[in-house]
Amino acid sequence: MTLRVITEQEFQAHIDQAKSQLFEQSPEMASLLKKRGYEVTILGYEVEGDLKVSAILFSTPIAGGLHMELHNGPICTDETYLQDFYKGLQHFAKKMQAIELKVKPYQSLQEFDTNGNPTTDINHTIIDQLTSIGYHHQGLHVGYSTGDWYYIKDLTGLTQENLFQSFSKKGKPLIKKAKTFGISIRKLERDQLALFQKITVATSDRRDFNDKPLEYYEYLYDSFGDKAEFLVASLNFKNYLDNLAREQEGLSGKIDQLQVDLLQNPTSEKKQNQLRELKSQYETFEIRKEEARNMIEKYGQQDVPLCASLFVYLKKEAYYLNSGSYPEFNKFYAPAILQEHVMLEAIKRGCQSYNFLGISGHFDGSDGVLRFKQNFNGYIKRTPGVFMYYPNPLKHSLIQVVKKVLGRY
């Protein structure tokens, strides 16, 4: 039984044998981390020549030594050897003179249905395994900053023909409505990523979180290649106005026919109700047409970006990474169009699941991001959080005291 450095090819071969992974444990992510300046090592725990556990470990210098991190892994084909793997990590960290080792497992602590009702018991095994050999659990938390809560849609058994039927009762009309606007989707090339970042920056400023720099998106584009899609949903308001006019004209014909029918049968309550409903829809079209004219006056007749999202496709799973939108265009529901697009593409590529990534873990109705993702009818996975190991605890404690004294804590 040996913990050793393995190649990216060996790592990928092990991933192919595993049931699950997160995109952060992939050769593409190793490439991205290297481009960002991290020291990257891929480790594998081997038993009689067979890899059982593997993971990307990245490090960066800090006061007193190295900060080493295993993020959202490891890849595992036999959980029997997980504890041995984590022991091996401790020895490796000591050998590399790390001051701290941070481990964030991607194993499931508990699963929930789309509404947050538990569907499994809490799995204490991973917490017990790590704390019993000297890792310090940082606790179980809720909130976006923890990154411990994931919303996932199972794609097994779904096709491009029946995907729509798998959406929730609220999700189906949302997608139908979004498709009436004439929204177009296009994939950005590397030299167009500034447009993507312009949209995500506007969103981060509005929601008070830090966006990634353009350089990060360029590195990701280079590292993931055709496995990554930077998509923009746009609308041409002149085309939108023309579509509204055509739809309203069709509605006008139905109104005229109903009025003729009522001349022949003026007491028909059913037709009177239908006429009132169609006239109400007709007035709604008038309002929408006026809004479209205002948009044309403001933006002209070019395609106008409404929102943008970044997706990654790996063999087993597709991922929803980053996104941004302009609230002025919320009424067009463009993000919903992008979500259906990526799921259709994921099915086409043979992915077994689609990971929407983060939610807060609050199920009281306060999480607007969760409400949006619930339209697509998935389930929720909670991971066990962060564990810290200090190869030289005395040295680490001394450094923390010095930081506190210097006001750098």
PEZI-V145804 format. One line per field, one symbol per residue. ss: DSSP state (@ for helix, = for strand, . for the rest). phi: phi as a letter, one per 30 degrees, with the letter a starting at -180 (. if undefined). psi: psi as a letter, one per 20 degrees, with the letter a starting at -180 (. if undefined). Layout:
# PEZI-V145804
ss->???
phi->???
psi->???
This chain:
# PEZI-V145804
ss->.====..@@@@@@@@@@.........@@@@@@@@@...=========..=============..=========.==..@@@@@@@@@@@@@@@@@..========..=====.....=......@@@@@@@....==......@@@..======.........@@@..@@@@@@@@@@@@@..====..@@@@@@@@@@@@@@@@@@......@@@@@@@@@@@@@@=========@@@@@@@@@@@@@@@@@@@@@@@@@@@@....@@@@@@@@@@@@@@@@@@@@@@@@@@@@@@@...===========...=========.@@@@@@.@@@@@@@@@@@@@@@....======.........@@@@@@@....=====..====...@@@@@@@@@@@@@....
phi->.bcbdbddddddddeddddbacedcaeddeddddddjddcbccbccbhicdcbbadcbbbdbejlcccbcchbddbcadecdddddddddddddddhdcabcbbdcdddabbddcjddcbddcdedddedddcjdcddjcbcjdddiccbcbcdcdicbddceedddddddddddedddddidcbbcddedcdddededddeddddcibddddeedddddeddchddcbccbcbbcddddddddddddddddddddddddddddbdcdddddddddddddddddddddddddddddddcicddcdcabbcbbccecbcbccbaaacdecedchdedddddeddddddedidcabcdidbdjcccjdcdddedddecicbcbccdjcbcbcebddddddddddedddicd
psi->pporprrhghghhgghiqhqrqhinqhhhggghghjjqpppoqpopolipphqrqppqqqprpicqpqpoplbrppioihjghhghghhghggghjlqhqpppnqjqpgqqqahjjppirrpoighgggghijjqopjrprrqhhhkipqpqppipiqrhhjghiirrhhhghgggghiiikpqpqpqrgjjihgghgghghghhhjlrprqqhhghgggghhicjiqpoqpprpohghgghgggghhghhhghggghhghhhhmijohghgggggghhghghhhgghhhgghhghhgibjrpppgrqqpqporghqqqofqrqrphhjhiikhhhghghghhghgghijqirooicqrhjpkjiinhgghghhhjmbrppprjbqpqpohnhggggghhgggghikj.
